[in-house]
Amino acid sequence: MIRLLVDSMCDLPKDFVNHPSLDMVSLNVIIEGVSYRDKREIDLDGMNKFMEQGIVPTTSQVNPGDFMEYFEDCAKNNIECLYLAFTSKLSGSYETGCLVLKDVIEKYPNFMCRIVDSLHSGGSIGLIAVELLKLIDQGKDLDYLAEAAVKFIPHAHFYFSIEDLNWLYMGGRVSKGTAVVGGFLKIHPIVSVEDGELKIIGKSRGTKKAQKAIIDKTAENIVGYLDQNVGIAYTGSMKPVEDYQAALRLMGVKQIEPVPIGCVLAAHLGLQGTGIYFLDTPPAEILA
């Protein structure tokens, strides 16, 4: 038996959230000194209520004890495991998982487990996780799954726009001056996770222009694989989601699913933002 472990930075379509081969460990959201496990003890709506009051959440990686409990349980029950981790360049969860696994293997030397640094965040991790779950259903072995995960990484894309630069400022991503000027000019940064890092890849004035920039980036990269379930990530209003759905249908995309982003990512991106995530190549070609 093989199980796929993800952390709460992985945003999955609803049909896969309860997949029988999937498990999750949570990163933490800290609000006014109280720690909540993302997607277990707090959801996006719950966190947004705090943020609407001007309360700035902070975040922390997966608790080492959660990894220990999970890996030991798998080892005791002869279950093989693949942990697809949130990018190591934005969190210590990957490194912590590796250190805990090393300790567990010393105690259970026959335990078979692989850890892959996804170099992604949110929906783009979900894209990879979905394909791995399909491969598990096909009976692929652990080494094949780990190699497949690495092959999918450069083919996943996630473009996201943010309406309020103050959240990026409070998270240390931009300067106060940039946030003030950007707010005055209604600048919306276009964000992507590239090489494992959160990067501002463009800036647009106003919501419509920001949406067009994301749609253009999507159209440029998705053309070879329109027959897929494209995700629309959101943190607030559904109006931009509807606009993205219409644009994707014009491209020829038929399967579209809005998915709320996890609390840890939302804590850094703010109350209002939307984006699109997708693969640029059919999985069969990626794995060929």
Buried (B, 14 or more C-beta within 10 A) or exposed (E): EBBBBBBBBBBBBEEBBEBEBBBBBBBBBEBEEEBBBBBEBBBBEEBBEBBEEEEEBBBBBBBBEBBBEBBBEBBEEEBBBBBBBBBBBBBBBBBBBBEBBEBBBEEBEEBBBBBBBBBBBBBBBBBBBBBBBBBBEEEBEBEBBBEBBEBBBEBBBBBBBBBBBBBBBBBEBBEEEBBEEBBEEBBBBBBBBEEBEBBBEBBBEEBEBBBBBBBEBBBEBBEEBBEBBBBBBBBBBEEBBEBBBEBBEEBEBEEBBBBBBBBBBBBBBBBBBBBBBBBBBBBEEBBE
